Amino acid sequence: MQRIQSFFADLSQKAGLADEIIRLSPRRRAAAKPYQLGDVQEQNAVYLDLATGADFSKGGLTGTMVMGFFYMALLVSPLLGRPDQVDNYLIFFGILFGIAFITFLIEVLLPFPMPVRFNRRTREIYFQDRRKLYHVPWDEAVAWMQQTRQVTQYTGATRMTFLQVLLQRFRRPEEVIALQLSLPMGKTPEIQAMLWEYLRCYMEKGPWFDEQGEALATSNRHEILKHRWGKKANLREAWAGCKEGLEKGYDTKGFVVFFMTWNVLMYPSMLVQDVTTAVARRRAEKNQWDKRVRERCRPDGPTTRLYDLEVGEGLHRDDSDALPEASVR
């Protein structure tokens, strides 16, 4: 891990535009309690996945097409009352929904943006960019928060807090990337620190823990995944948010009516988008992750780290202090 340590030292010296760089440690508390704003895509006893944000638009084209065709079918449904038009109606909309199904297949078969995976069994972090596999041992992970300020004539001063971790490419340890763990927009250092503490609690204390970070004996997976931001078709949660807004006085009845009407009208699109995303994600889990990662994410899989495989191949034996070129995501 000498290359990662050297890279971070060089980065810290060159980051003259950053207001502040705070290094985070797997062994030290980062915040008073853990918290995450729906970033967790999957969490179980073996691994935790953080959504990258790039998958938010997956299924959007299919959902929009299906919604348009659905409302078109409703508007011209009176034609079904005319026997001479039934066949034309069914053929026309059969073709349209057939096109939507082809679009669904294309979106499902296209490469899916992979999450950042934290494996408790092997104590490693994984990320895969198409065929490039990156990893770092959890105990040696180098992560940091960087708060910046951007000033424009349109928005004035905008603050963003980046939460990043360094990973090395598998079997090419000279290639290092700085990987974003959470979107920086609208995030404060306190929120990003609580996300890191959430990850730290998962890796150090166990797969299940309460709001204070204390380990739980039973799973609370349902409560965790219920609030993930990737799910769009959720009228019950939207209504619960509106009721809370009305009770606390920061939403008006007019806004609630408009918001819920919009959600109901968009529900067909959001539902199809959720289904498309779920199918694409399951396919990516089986086909896009490297075989070595899939094996180590099984409850009965190998416990050796990818780093251990590299050490066995002599890739870290003569680790130099040469600084690699890095790509920032």
ChimeraX attribute file (.defattr): number of C-alpha atoms within 10 A of each C-alpha:
attribute: neighborCount
match mode: 1-to-1
recipient: residues
	/A:1	16
	/A:2	15
	/A:3	20
	/A:4	26
	/A:5	16
	/A:6	15
	/A:7	21
	/A:8	20
	/A:9	12
	/A:10	12
	/A:11	12
	/A:12	15
	/A:13	8
	/A:14	10
	/A:15	12
	/A:16	9
	/A:17	9
	/A:18	12
	/A:19	11
	/A:20	15
	/A:21	17
	/A:22	15
	/A:23	16
	/A:24	20
	/A:25	18
	/A:26	19
	/A:27	11
	/A:28	9
	/A:29	17
	/A:30	21
	/A:31	17
	/A:32	12
	/A:33	17
	/A:34	25
	/A:35	22
	/A:36	19
	/A:37	14
	/A:38	16
	/A:39	22
	/A:40	23
	/A:41	21
	/A:42	16
	/A:43	21
	/A:44	16
	/A:45	16
	/A:46	19
	/A:47	23
	/A:48	23
	/A:49	20
	/A:50	20
	/A:51	24
	/A:52	20
	/A:53	16
	/A:54	11
	/A:55	16
	/A:56	17
	/A:57	11
	/A:58	22
	/A:59	26
	/A:60	19
	/A:61	16
	/A:62	24
	/A:63	25
	/A:64	18
	/A:65	20
	/A:66	24
	/A:67	20
	/A:68	15
	/A:69	16
	/A:70	16
	/A:71	13
	/A:72	12
	/A:73	16
	/A:74	9
	/A:75	10
	/A:76	10
	/A:77	13
	/A:78	11
	/A:79	15
	/A:80	14
	/A:81	9
	/A:82	10
	/A:83	9
	/A:84	10
	/A:85	12
	/A:86	15
	/A:87	12
	/A:88	13
	/A:89	15
	/A:90	13
	/A:91	10
	/A:92	13
	/A:93	15
	/A:94	12
	/A:95	11
	/A:96	16
	/A:97	15
	/A:98	12
	/A:99	15
	/A:100	20
	/A:101	15
	/A:102	12
	/A:103	18
	/A:104	25
	/A:105	15
	/A:106	14
	/A:107	20
	/A:108	21
	/A:109	13
	/A:110	11
	/A:111	16
	/A:112	21
	/A:113	20
	/A:114	23
	/A:115	24
	/A:116	22
	/A:117	22
	/A:118	27
	/A:119	25
	/A:120	22
	/A:121	20
	/A:122	20
	/A:123	20
	/A:124	23
	/A:125	25
	/A:126	25
	/A:127	23
	/A:128	20
	/A:129	14
	/A:130	13
	/A:131	9
	/A:132	12
	/A:133	19
	/A:134	24
	/A:135	26
	/A:136	26
	/A:137	21
	/A:138	21
	/A:139	14
	/A:140	17
	/A:141	20
	/A:142	22
	/A:143	21
	/A:144	20
	/A:145	22
	/A:146	19
	/A:147	19
	/A:148	16
	/A:149	13
	/A:150	10
	/A:151	10
	/A:152	8
	/A:153	6
	/A:154	6
	/A:155	8
	/A:156	10
	/A:157	10
	/A:158	12
	/A:159	16
	/A:160	17
	/A:161	24
	/A:162	22
	/A:163	27
	/A:164	25
	/A:165	21
	/A:166	24
	/A:167	26
	/A:168	24
	/A:169	18
	/A:170	21
	/A:171	18
	/A:172	13
	/A:173	22
	/A:174	20
	/A:175	18
	/A:176	23
	/A:177	22
	/A:178	20
	/A:179	20
	/A:180	17
	/A:181	22
	/A:182	21
	/A:183	17
	/A:184	20
	/A:185	11
	/A:186	10
	/A:187	18
	/A:188	15
	/A:189	19
	/A:190	14
	/A:191	17
	/A:192	28
	/A:193	26
	/A:194	20
	/A:195	24
	/A:196	27
	/A:197	25
	/A:198	24
	/A:199	21
	/A:200	22
	/A:201	23
	/A:202	24
	/A:203	22
	/A:204	16
	/A:205	14
	/A:206	18
	/A:207	23
	/A:208	20
	/A:209	20
	/A:210	13
	/A:211	10
	/A:212	12
	/A:213	19
	/A:214	14
	/A:215	16
	/A:216	13
	/A:217	10
	/A:218	9
	/A:219	14
	/A:220	15
	/A:221	15
	/A:222	9
	/A:223	9
	/A:224	17
	/A:225	17
	/A:226	13
	/A:227	16
	/A:228	18
	/A:229	15
	/A:230	20
	/A:231	19
	/A:232	19
	/A:233	20
	/A:234	15
	/A:235	13
	/A:236	9
	/A:237	13
	/A:238	15
	/A:239	15
	/A:240	11
	/A:241	14
	/A:242	21
	/A:243	15
	/A:244	12
	/A:245	15
	/A:246	15
	/A:247	11
	/A:248	9
	/A:249	10
	/A:250	9
	/A:251	15
	/A:252	12
	/A:253	13
	/A:254	8
	/A:255	12
	/A:256	18
	/A:257	12
	/A:258	10
	/A:259	14
	/A:260	15
	/A:261	12
	/A:262	11
	/A:263	19
	/A:264	14
	/A:265	12
	/A:266	17
	/A:267	18
	/A:268	20
	/A:269	24
	/A:270	23
	/A:271	19
	/A:272	23
	/A:273	26
	/A:274	22
	/A:275	16
	/A:276	20
	/A:277	24
	/A:278	17
	/A:279	18
	/A:280	24
	/A:281	21
	/A:282	13
	/A:283	16
	/A:284	18
	/A:285	15
	/A:286	11
	/A:287	12
	/A:288	19
	/A:289	21
	/A:290	16
	/A:291	11
	/A:292	13
	/A:293	20
	/A:294	15
	/A:295	14
	/A:296	22
	/A:297	22
	/A:298	13
	/A:299	12
	/A:300	10
	/A:301	14
	/A:302	15
	/A:303	16
	/A:304	13
	/A:305	21
	/A:306	22
	/A:307	21
	/A:308	13
	/A:309	13
	/A:310	16
	/A:311	13
	/A:312	11
	/A:313	11
	/A:314	12
	/A:315	17
	/A:316	18
	/A:317	10
	/A:318	7
	/A:319	13
	/A:320	11
	/A:321	12
	/A:322	11
	/A:323	18
	/A:324	15
	/A:325	11
	/A:326	15
	/A:327	10
	/A:328	11
	/A:329	10
